[in-house]
Amino acid sequence: MSVKPVTTVEYGGELDDAVEQISALLRHDYGISHRAAALMLLQGDEEILEQMEAKEPELLPRIEDIVVRTQAAYRDPLRYAITIARQHAASRIVSRTTSPPTRQSSRVRRMADRLLMTPLTGVPVLLLVLYFGLYKFVGQFGAGVLVNLLERRLFDAHVGPWATRLVEHILPWPVLTSLIVGDYGIITLGVKYAVAIILPIVATFFLVFAIIEDSGYLPRLAMLIDRLFKHIGLSGRAVIPMVLGFGCDTMATMVTRVLETTRERIIATLLLALAIPCSAQLGVLLALLSRRPLGLAIWAGVVGLVFLLVGFLAARLMPGQPPSFYMEIPPLRLPSLSNVLAKTYARVEWYFLEVFPLFVLASVVIWVGQLTHLFQLALALLEPVVKFIGLPPQAAVAFLFGFFRRDYGAAGLYDLNTAGALNGNQLVVAMVTMTLFLPCIAQLLMMYKERGAKVALTITALIFPFAFGVGYLLNAVLTGLGVRV
């Protein structure tokens, strides 16, 4: 029996009339069909409104009048009514094209869903995922075993010395030599950090994330934390950019588009910039603190408290209504090996294309800064601030690196710790402050693109003193209580 395909969703009554009226008014090209543009206008989409204001501003009053009259016919927001109609249409398509699961498999799936989405059982499952996925696999294997193999046994023992001898032989000019193989050279610092330290951490995180994503666990995690996120002005949907932030905060800032309101997007952007470490930074952190369980617990407690407290205050200070939340829950399944490998490969490829050049650029900028003495000036300004939170002056270099890339700064702390320049307390204070430190250049640019200059600069101006203030308080508390990590 052939099934007639459903190509147009019927919204019924006033909504269908409103879609037809707005579609008939539109004359310019918006990159999508006029029907789709009309639906976006009914939902108050900001981007399509901005385009209309630029192309057909004379239509705005008429369209606003249609939206107001249509909304008066519905108890719920039009966005919600449109979504529900689409859900019903999707359900009709599914019922015509798929077979229902057997009663036994359906019962098992419902039980699994309850276990994952009920706090009493869902939280322990989440902790197990974090422990084995992030702590053991990314932190110990990726940032420990793989980084040790690539950095010490391959790069420090063979690649670095060989590259230094080759460049010094080819280029007799010390200024150019220092650009490529100096203390902050493209190869000896940029390539080393990007390939030998950061790449294995990023790759292992992307592998874990692909497994979580392909299994269907992510939407259930969103349902689990929805109630908690409501207190910080977000809905469970915000778990998507927040989890992506553990991969790359720049990419996650762009993904905040999935959130329903401008208020949610600003709060999510603030929390991503402040308290979500990217995968490379997190991996280095786990590697440094894996042998200091107390230090890791202190870091997690302080950063988690900051995340909740800042979110709670932002939700109270920013105007707007609490967000609603609905999400399609796909069935749980065993991750497909081909899917997991394809997603991991695509994200590692993205890392090389988008992030690796930034490491090279950072080395060049530092080299220029050294020649012009601007680098030394910046360090001189940062050293008193670093001493203020109880760290040695040489830690200023890591924080300056952190502005170029957060993971770049974390790798700098990794080198300091390897050299024995940090004790346990200093390491914890440094990692907490680095986690809360300014967003990197790439994330700052993405914030500017997504939220505008005013929001991006305000967030940046708030974060810098806040991060070092928390670092100072943490150092004072640890010292005052006599804690030794």
C-alpha positions in Angstrom: 0.0 0.0 0.0 1.4 3.3 -1.0 1.5 6.1 1.5 0.9 9.7 0.5 3.8 11.8 1.7 3.0 14.7 4.0 4.8 17.8 2.6 2.9 20.6 4.4 2.1 20.8 8.1 -1.5 22.0 8.8 -1.6 24.2 11.8 -5.4 24.7 11.7 -7.7 27.8 12.0 -6.1 31.2 12.7 -2.5 30.0 12.3 -3.0 28.7 8.8 -4.8 31.9 7.9 -2.0 34.0 9.4 0.7 32.0 7.5 -1.2 32.6 4.2 -1.7 36.3 4.9 2.0 37.0 5.8 3.2 34.8 2.9 1.1 36.9 0.4 2.7 40.1 1.8 6.3 39.1 1.4 8.0 40.1 -1.8 11.8 39.9 -1.2 14.0 36.8 -1.1 14.9 35.7 2.5 16.9 32.6 1.5 13.9 30.4 2.5 10.3 30.0 1.3 7.9 32.7 2.1 5.8 30.2 4.1 8.8 29.3 6.3 9.6 33.0 6.7 6.0 33.6 7.8 6.2 30.9 10.4 9.4 32.3 11.7 7.8 35.8 11.9 4.8 34.4 13.8 7.3 32.9 16.3 9.1 36.2 16.7 12.4 35.1 15.2 14.9 37.9 15.6 17.0 37.2 12.6 14.1 37.2 10.1 12.8 40.4 11.7 16.1 42.1 11.2 16.2 41.0 7.5 12.6 42.3 7.1 13.5 45.6 8.7 16.3 46.0 6.2 14.3 44.8 3.1 10.6 45.6 3.7 10.3 47.8 6.7 6.9 49.1 5.5 5.4 45.6 6.1 6.4 45.4 9.8 3.2 47.2 11.2 0.9 45.0 9.2 2.7 41.8 10.1 2.8 42.8 13.8 -1.0 43.3 13.7 -1.5 39.8 12.2 0.7 38.3 14.9 -1.2 40.0 17.7 -4.6 39.0 16.3 -3.4 35.4 15.8 -1.9 35.2 19.3 -5.2 36.4 20.8 -6.9 33.3 19.5 -4.5 31.0 21.4 -3.9 30.5 25.1 -0.3 29.3 24.6 2.5 31.2 22.8 2.5 30.8 19.0 5.9 29.1 19.1 4.5 26.4 21.3 1.3 26.0 19.2 3.4 25.6 16.0 5.7 23.1 17.7 2.8 21.0 18.9 1.3 20.9 15.4 4.7 19.8 14.0 4.9 17.1 16.6 1.5 15.8 15.6 2.4 15.8 11.9 5.7 13.9 12.7 3.7 11.4 14.8 1.3 10.8 11.8 4.3 10.2 9.5 5.9 7.8 12.0 2.6 5.9 12.4 2.3 5.4 8.7 5.9 4.4 8.0 7.1 2.4 11.0 6.0 -0.6 13.0 5.5 -0.2 16.8 8.0 -1.9 19.1 7.0 -5.1 20.8 5.5 -4.8 24.3 8.6 -6.3 25.9 11.1 -4.0 24.3 8.8 -1.0 24.9 8.7 -1.9 28.6 12.5 -2.2 28.8 13.0 1.2 27.1 10.5 2.9 29.5 12.3 1.4 32.5 15.7 2.6 31.1 14.3 6.1 30.5 13.0 6.3 34.0 16.4 5.2 35.4 18.3 7.8 33.4 15.9 10.7 33.9 14.9 10.2 37.6 17.4 12.1 39.9 17.7 9.2 42.3 19.2 6.9 39.7 20.1 9.3 36.9 22.6 11.3 39.0 24.7 8.2 39.8 24.7 7.2 36.1 25.9 10.7 35.2 28.7 10.4 37.8 29.7 7.1 36.3 29.8 8.6 32.8 31.9 11.5 34.1 34.2 9.2 36.0 34.9 6.6 33.3 34.4 8.9 30.3 36.2 12.1 31.3 38.3 11.3 34.3 39.7 7.8 33.4 39.6 7.9 29.6 40.2 11.6 28.8 42.1 12.7 31.9 44.3 9.6 32.6 44.5 7.9 29.2 44.4 10.9 26.9 46.1 13.6 29.0 48.3 11.1 30.7 49.4 8.1 28.6 49.0 9.6 25.1 50.4 13.0 26.0 53.4 11.4 27.7 54.0 9.3 24.6 53.7 12.2 22.1 55.3 15.0 24.1 58.1 13.4 26.0 59.0 10.3 24.1 58.4 11.7 20.6 58.5 15.5 20.5 61.0 16.3 23.3 63.2 13.4 22.6 63.3 13.5 18.8 61.2 16.0 16.9 62.2 19.2 18.9 66.0 18.6 18.9 66.0 17.6 15.2 63.9 20.6 14.2 66.1 22.9 16.2 69.3 21.6 14.6 67.8 21.8 11.1 66.5 25.4 11.5 69.7 26.7 13.1 71.6 25.1 10.2 69.4 26.6 7.5 68.7 30.0 9.1 71.8 31.7 10.5 69.8 34.7 11.8 68.8 34.3 15.5 65.7 36.5 15.1 64.2 34.2 12.5 65.4 31.1 14.3 63.6 32.2 17.5 60.4 32.6 15.5 60.5 28.9 14.5 62.4 27.0 17.3 62.8 29.6 20.1 61.3 29.4 23.6 57.9 30.4 22.1 58.6 29.2 18.5 56.1 27.9 16.0 57.5 24.4 16.2 58.8 24.2 19.8 55.7 25.8 21.3 52.8 26.2 18.9 53.1 22.8 17.2 54.2 21.0 20.4 51.2 22.3 22.3 48.7 21.8 19.5 49.8 18.3 18.5 51.7 16.7 21.4 49.6 18.0 24.3 46.2 19.2 23.1 45.4 16.9 20.2 45.3 13.6 22.2 43.1 15.2 24.8 40.7 16.7 22.2 40.6 13.4 20.3 39.7 11.3 23.3 37.1 13.8 24.4 35.5 13.9 21.0 35.4 10.1 21.0 33.6 10.0 24.3 31.2 12.7 23.3 30.4 10.9 20.0 29.5 7.7 22.0 27.3 9.7 24.4 25.6 11.5 21.5 25.0 8.4 19.4 23.6 6.4 22.2 20.7 8.8 22.8 21.8 9.6 26.3 22.2 13.4 25.7 18.4 14.2 25.5 17.8 12.2 28.7 20.5 14.1 30.4 18.7 17.3 29.3 15.5 16.0 31.0 17.4 15.1 34.1 18.9 18.5 34.7 16.0 20.6 33.5 14.7 21.2 37.0 18.2 22.3 38.2 18.7 24.6 35.1 15.4 26.3 35.7 16.9 27.9 38.8 19.7 29.5 36.7 17.4 30.8 34.0 17.9 28.0 31.6 16.0 24.9 30.4 17.2 21.4 29.9 17.8 22.2 26.3 20.8 24.2 27.4 22.6 21.0 28.2 23.4 20.8 24.4 25.7 23.9 24.3 26.9 23.2 27.9 28.1 19.7 27.0 29.5 21.0 23.7 31.4 23.6 25.7 33.4 20.8 27.2 34.6 20.2 23.7 35.1 23.8 22.5 33.5 26.9 24.1 33.7 28.7 20.8 31.5 26.2 19.0 29.2 25.9 22.0 28.6 29.7 22.0 27.4 29.4 18.4 25.1 26.5 19.4 23.3 28.7 22.0 21.1 29.6 19.0 19.1 26.5 19.9 17.8 28.2 23.0 14.4 29.8 22.9 15.0 33.4 24.2 17.6 36.1 24.1 17.7 35.9 27.9 18.6 32.3 27.9 21.3 32.8 25.2 23.0 35.6 27.2 23.0 33.5 30.4 24.3 30.5 28.6 27.0 32.6 26.9 28.1 34.0 30.2 28.3 30.6 31.9 30.2 29.1 28.9 32.7 32.0 29.0 33.1 31.8 32.8 32.8 28.2 34.1 33.0 25.6 31.3 36.5 24.4 30.5 37.1 23.2 27.0 38.1 19.6 26.4 41.9 20.3 26.1 41.9 22.5 29.2 39.8 20.0 31.1 42.1 17.1 30.0 45.2 19.0 31.1 43.5 19.8 34.4 42.5 16.2 35.0 46.0 15.1 34.2 47.5 17.5 36.6 45.0 16.8 39.5 44.5 13.0 38.9 47.0 12.2 41.6 45.6 14.9 43.9 42.0 13.8 44.6 41.5 16.5 47.2 42.6 19.2 44.7 40.3 17.8 42.0 37.4 17.9 44.5 38.1 21.5 45.5 38.4 22.6 41.8 35.1 20.8 40.9 33.3 22.2 44.0 34.5 25.8 43.5 33.8 25.9 39.7 30.4 24.1 40.2 29.4 26.6 42.9 30.4 29.5 40.7 28.4 28.1 37.8 25.3 27.8 39.9 25.7 31.0 41.9 26.4 33.2 38.8 23.6 31.5 36.9 21.2 32.0 39.8 22.1 35.7 40.1 21.9 36.3 36.4 18.4 34.7 36.3 17.2 37.0 39.0 18.8 40.2 37.6 17.9 39.7 33.9 14.3 40.5 33.0 12.1 37.9 31.3 10.0 34.8 31.9 11.4 31.3 32.9 11.9 29.2 29.8 9.6 26.4 28.8 11.1 23.0 27.8 10.1 20.3 25.5 12.3 17.8 23.6 11.9 14.8 21.4 13.4 11.8 23.1 15.0 9.3 20.6 15.2 5.6 21.5 18.3 4.4 23.3 20.6 2.3 21.2 24.1 0.9 21.1 26.4 3.4 19.5 27.3 2.7 15.9 31.1 2.3 15.5 31.0 3.9 12.0 29.0 6.9 13.3 31.2 7.3 16.3 34.4 7.2 14.2 32.9 9.5 11.6 31.9 12.1 14.1 35.2 11.9 15.9 37.1 12.3 12.7 35.0 15.3 11.6 35.6 17.1 14.9 39.3 16.4 14.9 39.5 17.6 11.4 37.6 20.8 12.5 40.2 21.2 15.3 43.1 21.1 12.8 41.4 23.5 10.4 40.1 26.0 12.9 42.2 25.7 16.1 45.6 24.6 15.0 46.3 27.8 13.0 45.5 29.8 16.2 48.4 28.1 18.0 50.7 29.0 15.2 49.3 32.6 15.1 49.8 32.8 18.9 53.5 31.9 18.5 53.9 34.6 15.9 52.1 37.2 18.0 54.3 36.3 21.0 57.4 36.6 18.8 56.3 40.0 17.6 55.5 41.0 21.2 59.0 40.0 22.3 60.7 42.0 19.5 58.6 45.0 20.4 58.8 44.4 24.1 55.0 44.4 24.4 55.1 40.8 25.6 57.4 41.7 28.4 55.1 44.7 29.3 52.0 42.5 29.4 53.9 40.1 31.7 55.0 42.9 33.9 51.3 44.0 34.3 50.2 40.4 35.0 52.9 39.4 37.4 51.5 41.4 40.4 48.0 40.0 39.7 49.4 36.5 39.7 51.3 37.1 42.9 48.1 38.5 44.4 46.5 35.0 44.2 49.6 33.3 45.6 51.3 32.0 42.4 54.9 32.4 41.3 55.6 35.2 38.8 56.3 32.8 35.9 52.7 31.7 36.0 51.9 35.1 34.3 53.1 33.5 31.0 50.5 30.8 31.2 47.7 33.3 31.9 48.9 35.5 29.0 48.8 32.3 26.8 45.4 31.6 28.1 44.0 34.7 26.4 45.1 33.4 23.0 43.6 29.9 23.8 42.4 28.6 27.2 44.0 25.3 26.4 47.2 27.1 25.5 47.3 28.5 29.0 46.5 25.2 30.6 49.4 23.6 28.7 51.6 26.4 30.1 50.6 25.4 33.6 51.3 21.8 32.7 54.9 22.8 31.9 55.2 24.8 35.1 54.0 21.8 37.1 56.4 19.4 35.3 59.2 21.8 36.2 58.2 21.7 39.9 57.3 25.4 40.0 53.9 24.9 41.6 53.0 23.1 44.9 49.6 21.4 45.4 47.7 24.5 46.7 49.1 26.8 44.0 48.2 24.2 41.3 44.5 24.1 42.5 44.3 28.0 42.7 45.9 28.3 39.3 43.5 25.8 37.7 40.4 27.4 39.3 41.5 30.8 38.2 42.4 29.6 34.7 39.0 27.9 34.3 37.3 31.2 35.3 39.7 33.3 33.3 38.9 35.4 30.2 37.5 33.6 27.2 40.1 33.0 24.5 40.2 35.2 21.4 38.2 32.8 19.3 35.4 32.6 21.9 35.5 36.4 22.3 35.0 36.9 18.6 32.2 34.4 18.6 30.5 36.2 21.5 30.8 39.4 19.5 29.2 37.8 16.5 26.4 36.1 18.3 25.5 38.5 21.2 26.9 41.8 19.9 29.8 44.1 21.1 28.0 45.3 24.2 27.3 41.9 25.7 30.7 40.5 24.7 32.7 43.3 26.2 30.5 43.4 29.4 31.0 39.6 30.0 34.8 40.0 29.4 35.0 43.0 31.8 33.2 41.1 34.5 35.1 37.8 34.2 38.7 39.2 34.6 38.4 40.6 38.1 35.9 37.9 39.1 38.4 35.1 38.2 41.3 36.5 40.1 39.0 37.5 43.0 37.9 33.9 43.4 41.5 32.8 43.1 42.5 35.1 45.9 39.7 34.0 48.1 40.5 30.3 47.5 44.1 30.8 48.3 43.2 32.7 51.5 40.8 29.9 52.6 43.2 27.1 51.9 46.0 29.0 53.7 43.8 30.0 56.6 42.5 26.4 57.1 45.9 24.9 56.8 44.8 22.7 53.9 47.7 21.1 52.0 46.6 19.6 48.6 
